Amino acid sequence: MTDTVIRYEPRGGARELLTAKGQEITIAGPAGTGKSLAMLQKAHFTSLMVPGCRSLIVRQTHASLTGSTLVTFEQHVARDALAHGVVRWFGGSARKPAAYQYANGSEIVVGGLDRPEKFLSTEFSRIYVDEATQITLSALETLITRLRGDADTYRQIILACNPDHPKHWIKQRCDEGAMRMILSRHRDNPIYVNLDGTLTSRGVDYMKKLDALTGVRRLRFREGVWAAAEGLVYEGWDEAVHLVDRPEMTASWQRWGAIDFGFTAPFVYQDWWEDGDGRLYLAHEVYFTRRLVEDHAKTIKSLLYYPSGQPRGQLPRAIISDHDAEDRATLERHLGLSTSAAKKSVSDGIQAVQSRLRVQPDGKPRLFICRGALVERDPELHAASLPMGAADEITGYVWAVKPGHAGGLKEEPVKQNDHAMDALRYMCAERDLGGRPGVRWLS
């Protein structure tokens, strides 16, 4: 076999992960501590050292896997092995899933849980789950059933994640002893921290971004605490209830759009579908910074139309928009559809959302966010550990504190990281506090 060079300096939690042999392992800690890199290095080491080892690298969505995790694997883990042919990429076929194939017969299959058809029929010796807080406990249990590979090594599933709320199933599973948690810290990452504890030049820049975080995001991504936000606006939000796989949208469903304009702050477009019982599903979401409205219009059109120009199902019955007159005019011109001004009463809109989050006598709420709704990840927001979409914002959306105010809280939320929350509020206010305007084509 051709020699391959691996340059990696494992420290702390990363070193501990490389030698851990338990069946269920989570490596968790603040943003930028090298958790995913350590997990991927173990996947690569194992595949090189254990002939015929079949492994799986997986995330909640295929798009996030290819846009982030596999980029790290190819550029920072298996770069030399790929260059010298020790590892080659197989793009998949009608019968076999995409995979990295090793010269010794080992294989690392890759996939997203939104496209599980091919890889879930396969048995593995190792499974690696990136951004694991995005998957469900049910998904973990399904993956564990596939942990039956016959390679000459121990069977193991590894999860890499940042901390989330303290009642997240990963934290609870670790607290109960069913899963081992390995803590990862910034000092473990040689890219950002030198051996003597001083920051590298890249570390200085990165830590400034984390130091700028506030509230629950600072606790989770800077300090590594499994924390819940105090003074949550939407206390009724429960991922186990409200975050769902995208259902089949039938021809009888109604479609809506909601927009919050932004450039330095994120531009948000939400593609909502309403079933026959009045339940709203956020199916797709554009959440991106530093793009012109006309460019966002192209992305929105790709959600509404096939390349042939035929609509992808029905067009929105209404597109509820922020009030910026210039941006609305630009969007309408490039989209070819009109928009309707949102009902912007904050208090009434919040109450409409809170009402929809309540579980009704039929056992279901009236508002859902679909997993994988985010159309495209914004690299600037990702690098700064800022929210990317409604599911990210809602867990940190809190009431503002006013000194001396009864109860310590104001009547309005903190105006920060609330762009998707504004669009969501516009949608619920439109459906529950007013009429139903129609969409017209513009000449």
C-alpha positions in Angstrom: 0.0 0.0 0.0 1.2 3.5 -0.7 2.2 5.3 2.5 -0.1 8.1 3.7 0.9 11.0 6.0 -1.4 12.1 8.8 -0.6 15.2 10.7 -2.8 15.6 13.7 -2.2 16.7 17.3 -4.9 15.3 19.5 -5.3 16.9 22.9 -7.7 16.6 25.9 -11.1 15.4 24.8 -9.9 14.6 21.2 -7.2 12.3 22.6 -9.7 10.7 24.9 -12.1 10.0 22.0 -9.4 8.3 19.9 -9.0 5.5 22.6 -12.6 5.3 23.9 -14.2 1.9 23.2 -17.7 2.3 24.6 -20.6 1.6 22.3 -22.2 5.1 22.6 -20.0 8.1 22.9 -20.7 11.8 22.7 -18.0 14.4 22.3 -19.5 17.8 23.3 -18.2 21.3 24.0 -18.1 24.9 22.9 -17.9 25.9 19.2 -14.4 25.6 17.7 -12.9 23.0 20.0 -12.2 20.4 17.2 -15.0 17.9 18.1 -16.0 17.1 14.5 -12.3 17.0 13.4 -11.5 14.5 16.2 -14.4 12.3 15.3 -13.5 12.3 11.6 -9.9 11.6 12.4 -11.0 8.5 14.3 -13.1 7.4 11.3 -10.1 7.8 9.0 -7.6 6.1 11.4 -9.9 3.1 12.0 -10.5 2.7 8.2 -6.8 2.7 7.6 -6.0 0.2 10.4 -8.9 -2.2 10.2 -9.2 -3.9 6.8 -12.8 -4.3 5.6 -14.2 -2.0 8.2 -17.5 -0.4 7.0 -18.4 2.9 8.7 -21.0 5.6 8.2 -20.7 9.4 8.5 -24.2 10.9 8.8 -25.9 14.2 9.5 -29.6 15.2 9.7 -29.5 16.5 6.1 -27.5 15.5 3.0 -26.9 19.2 2.2 -25.3 20.0 5.5 -23.2 16.9 5.3 -21.7 17.7 1.9 -21.5 21.4 2.6 -19.6 21.2 5.9 -18.6 17.8 7.3 -17.3 16.2 4.1 -15.4 19.4 3.3 -13.5 19.0 6.6 -12.9 15.3 6.0 -11.4 15.9 2.5 -9.4 19.0 3.3 -8.2 18.4 6.8 -8.4 14.6 7.4 -8.0 12.4 4.3 -6.3 14.9 2.0 -3.0 13.0 1.6 -4.8 9.7 1.3 -7.0 11.0 -1.4 -4.1 12.5 -3.3 -2.2 9.2 -3.3 -5.1 6.9 -4.1 -5.2 5.2 -0.7 -8.7 6.5 -0.5 -11.0 7.2 -3.5 -14.4 8.7 -3.7 -17.3 6.7 -5.1 -20.3 8.8 -6.0 -22.9 6.1 -5.5 -25.1 4.2 -7.9 -28.6 2.9 -8.2 -27.7 0.1 -5.8 -24.9 1.4 -3.6 -24.6 4.6 -1.5 -21.9 7.2 -1.9 -18.7 6.3 0.0 -15.0 6.8 0.6 -13.4 3.5 -0.5 -10.0 2.5 1.0 -7.4 0.4 -0.7 -7.6 -2.2 2.2 -11.3 -2.8 1.6 -12.6 -0.5 4.2 -15.4 1.9 3.3 -16.9 5.0 4.8 -20.5 5.5 3.6 -21.9 9.0 3.8 -25.5 10.2 3.9 -28.2 12.5 5.4 -31.1 11.2 7.4 -33.4 13.0 5.0 -32.2 10.5 2.4 -31.8 7.3 4.3 -33.0 4.8 1.8 -29.7 3.3 0.7 -27.5 3.3 3.7 -30.0 2.2 6.3 -30.1 -1.3 4.6 -26.4 -1.7 5.4 -24.6 -2.9 8.5 -21.7 -1.0 10.0 -19.0 -1.4 12.6 -18.7 2.3 13.3 -21.2 5.2 12.9 -20.3 8.9 13.2 -23.0 11.5 13.7 -22.0 15.2 13.2 -24.1 18.1 14.7 -25.9 15.3 16.6 -28.3 17.6 18.5 -30.2 18.0 15.2 -31.2 14.3 15.1 -34.0 12.6 17.1 -33.6 9.9 19.7 -35.7 7.7 17.4 -33.0 8.3 14.6 -30.2 7.3 17.1 -32.0 4.1 18.0 -32.5 3.3 14.3 -28.8 3.9 13.6 -27.8 1.6 16.6 -29.8 -1.3 15.0 -27.4 -1.0 12.0 -24.3 -1.3 14.3 -23.7 -5.0 13.4 -20.7 -4.9 11.1 -18.3 -7.9 11.2 -14.9 -6.1 10.9 -12.2 -7.1 13.5 -12.9 -4.1 15.8 -15.4 -3.0 18.5 -18.8 -1.6 17.4 -19.3 2.1 18.2 -21.4 5.1 17.5 -20.0 8.6 18.1 -21.9 11.8 18.3 -20.3 15.2 18.0 -22.2 18.3 19.1 -22.3 21.7 20.8 -24.4 21.9 24.0 -28.1 22.5 23.6 -30.8 22.9 26.3 -30.3 20.8 29.4 -33.3 18.6 28.7 -32.1 17.5 25.3 -32.2 13.7 24.9 -28.4 13.5 24.4 -27.7 15.2 27.7 -30.3 13.1 29.5 -29.0 9.9 27.9 -25.5 10.7 29.1 -26.7 11.7 32.6 -28.6 8.3 32.8 -25.3 6.4 32.0 -26.6 5.0 28.7 -24.0 7.1 26.8 -20.6 8.4 27.7 -19.9 12.1 27.3 -16.4 13.3 26.6 -15.9 17.1 27.1 -14.0 19.1 24.5 -12.5 22.5 25.3 -10.8 25.2 23.3 -7.4 24.3 24.6 -7.8 21.0 22.9 -7.7 22.6 19.4 -4.2 23.4 18.2 -5.6 25.6 15.4 -6.8 28.2 18.0 -4.7 27.5 21.2 -0.9 26.9 21.6 0.4 24.3 24.0 1.2 27.0 26.5 -2.4 28.1 26.5 -1.9 31.3 24.5 -4.1 31.9 21.4 -2.9 31.5 17.9 -3.5 34.4 15.5 -6.5 32.5 14.2 -7.6 31.8 17.7 -7.6 35.5 18.6 -9.9 36.3 15.7 -12.2 33.3 16.4 -12.5 33.9 20.2 -13.5 37.5 19.5 -16.5 36.2 17.6 -17.5 33.9 20.4 -16.9 36.6 23.0 -19.4 38.8 21.1 -22.2 36.2 21.7 -24.8 37.0 24.3 -27.3 35.1 26.4 -27.9 31.4 26.0 -25.8 31.2 22.8 -22.8 32.5 24.8 -23.3 29.9 27.4 -23.6 27.1 24.9 -21.1 28.1 22.2 -18.5 30.1 24.3 -18.7 28.4 27.7 -19.9 24.9 26.7 -22.9 24.9 29.1 -26.1 22.9 28.4 -28.2 25.9 29.1 -31.8 27.0 28.7 -32.6 30.6 28.0 -34.2 32.6 30.8 -37.4 34.4 30.0 -38.2 32.5 26.8 -40.9 34.1 24.7 -42.1 30.7 23.4 -42.0 28.5 26.4 -44.3 26.1 24.7 -41.7 25.2 22.0 -40.7 21.5 22.3 -38.4 20.0 19.7 -39.9 16.6 20.3 -43.3 18.0 19.4 -42.8 20.9 16.9 -39.7 19.8 14.9 -40.9 17.2 12.4 -39.9 15.5 9.2 -41.4 17.2 6.1 -44.8 15.7 5.3 -46.2 15.2 1.8 -47.8 18.5 0.8 -50.9 17.5 -1.2 -52.8 19.6 -3.8 -55.5 20.4 -1.2 -53.0 22.3 1.1 -52.6 26.0 0.9 -49.3 27.7 0.5 -48.0 30.9 2.1 -44.8 33.0 2.2 -43.4 35.3 4.9 -40.5 37.7 4.6 -38.3 39.7 6.8 -35.9 41.9 4.8 -32.2 42.3 5.7 -28.7 42.6 4.3 -26.2 42.9 7.1 -28.8 41.2 9.2 -30.2 38.0 7.6 -32.9 38.2 4.9 -35.6 35.6 5.7 -38.1 34.0 3.4 -40.3 31.2 4.9 -42.2 28.8 2.7 -45.3 27.8 4.7 -47.9 25.1 3.9 -51.2 24.7 5.6 -53.0 21.4 5.8 -56.8 20.9 5.8 -57.0 21.2 9.6 -55.3 24.6 9.6 -51.8 23.3 10.8 -48.9 25.4 9.5 -45.6 23.7 8.4 -42.5 25.7 7.7 -41.2 23.6 4.8 -38.3 25.7 3.4 -36.5 28.7 4.8 -34.0 31.1 3.1 -31.8 32.7 5.8 -28.8 34.5 4.5 -26.8 37.7 4.9 -25.1 40.1 2.4 -27.1 39.3 -0.7 -29.2 41.6 -2.8 -32.9 41.2 -2.8 -32.9 40.3 -6.5 -30.5 37.4 -5.7 -32.9 36.2 -3.0 -35.7 36.4 -5.5 -33.9 33.8 -7.7 -33.6 31.4 -4.7 -37.3 31.9 -3.9 -38.3 31.3 -7.5 -36.4 28.0 -7.4 -38.6 27.0 -4.5 -41.8 28.0 -6.3 -41.0 26.9 -9.9 -39.3 24.1 -11.7 -36.5 25.1 -14.2 -39.1 24.7 -16.9 -41.2 27.5 -15.4 -44.0 25.3 -14.2 -45.0 25.9 -10.5 -43.9 23.4 -7.9 -47.4 22.8 -6.6 -49.6 25.8 -6.0 -48.2 29.3 -5.7 -48.5 31.1 -2.4 -51.9 32.4 -1.6 -50.2 35.4 -0.1 -46.6 36.5 0.6 -46.6 38.4 3.9 -43.8 40.9 4.0 -41.9 43.4 6.1 -42.9 47.0 5.3 -39.7 48.1 3.5 -41.2 49.7 0.4 -38.1 49.7 -1.7 -37.2 46.1 -1.0 -40.8 45.0 -1.5 -40.9 46.7 -4.9 -37.6 45.1 -5.9 -38.7 41.6 -4.8 -42.1 41.9 -6.6 -40.4 43.0 -9.8 -37.9 40.1 -9.8 -40.3 37.5 -8.4 -43.3 38.4 -10.5 -45.7 38.1 -7.6 -47.1 40.8 -5.3 -46.6 40.9 -1.5 -48.9 42.0 1.3 -47.8 44.2 4.3 -47.5 42.2 7.5 -49.5 42.9 10.6 -46.6 44.0 12.8 -48.3 44.3 16.3 -45.7 42.4 18.3 -47.8 41.5 21.3 -50.8 40.2 19.3 -48.5 38.3 16.9 -46.6 36.7 19.7 -49.9 35.5 21.3 -50.9 34.1 18.0 -47.7 32.0 17.8 -48.0 30.9 21.4 -51.6 29.8 20.8 -50.5 27.7 17.8 -47.7 26.1 19.7 -50.1 24.6 22.3 -51.0 21.0 21.8 -54.7 20.6 21.0 -57.1 17.9 22.1 -56.2 15.9 19.0 -52.6 15.6 20.4 -51.0 18.0 17.9 -50.1 21.7 17.9 -51.0 24.0 15.0 -47.5 25.0 14.1 -44.5 22.9 13.0 -41.0 23.5 11.7 -39.7 20.8 9.3 -36.2 19.3 9.7 -33.8 20.4 7.0 -36.0 23.5 6.1 -32.9 25.7 5.8 -32.2 26.0 2.0 -28.5 27.1 2.3 -26.1 27.5 5.2 -24.6 31.0 5.5 -20.8 30.5 6.1 -20.5 33.8 8.0 -23.2 33.0 10.4 -21.9 29.5 10.9 -18.4 30.8 11.6 -19.8 33.2 14.2 -22.0 30.6 15.8 -25.1 32.7 15.1 -28.6 31.3 14.5 -29.4 30.0 11.0 -33.2 29.8 10.8 -36.3 29.7 12.9 -35.4 26.4 14.7 -32.2 28.0 15.9 -33.7 31.4 16.9 -36.7 30.2 18.8 -34.7 28.6 21.7 -32.9 31.9 22.4 -35.8 34.3 21.7 -36.3 36.0 25.1 -38.1 38.9 26.8 -36.1 42.0 27.3 -35.2 42.9 30.9 -36.2 46.4 32.1 -34.7 47.4 35.4 -37.4 48.3 37.9 -40.2 46.8 35.8 -42.6 44.5 37.7 -41.3 40.9 37.2 -38.1 42.2 35.6 -39.4 41.8 32.0 -40.6 44.2 29.4 -43.5 43.7 27.1 -41.3 43.1 24.0 -38.6 40.6 23.2 -34.9 41.4 22.8 -34.3 42.8 19.3 -31.5 40.5 18.5 -31.3 37.2 16.5 -35.1 37.6 15.8 -35.3 37.8 12.0 -37.0 34.4 11.5 -39.1 35.0 14.6 -40.4 38.2 12.9 -41.3 36.3 9.8 -43.0 33.5 11.8 -45.0 36.1 13.7 -46.1 37.7 10.5 -47.4 34.4 9.2 -49.4 33.5 12.4 -50.8 37.0 12.7 -51.9 36.9 9.1 -53.7 33.6 9.5 -55.2 34.2 12.9 -55.6 38.0 13.3 -56.8 39.0 9.8 -58.1 38.1 6.4 -56.6 36.2 3.5 -55.3 38.4 0.7 -54.6 36.9 -2.6 -51.4 36.8 -4.7 -51.6 38.4 -8.2 -49.1 38.2 -11.1 -47.4 41.4 -12.0 -47.3 42.5 -15.6 
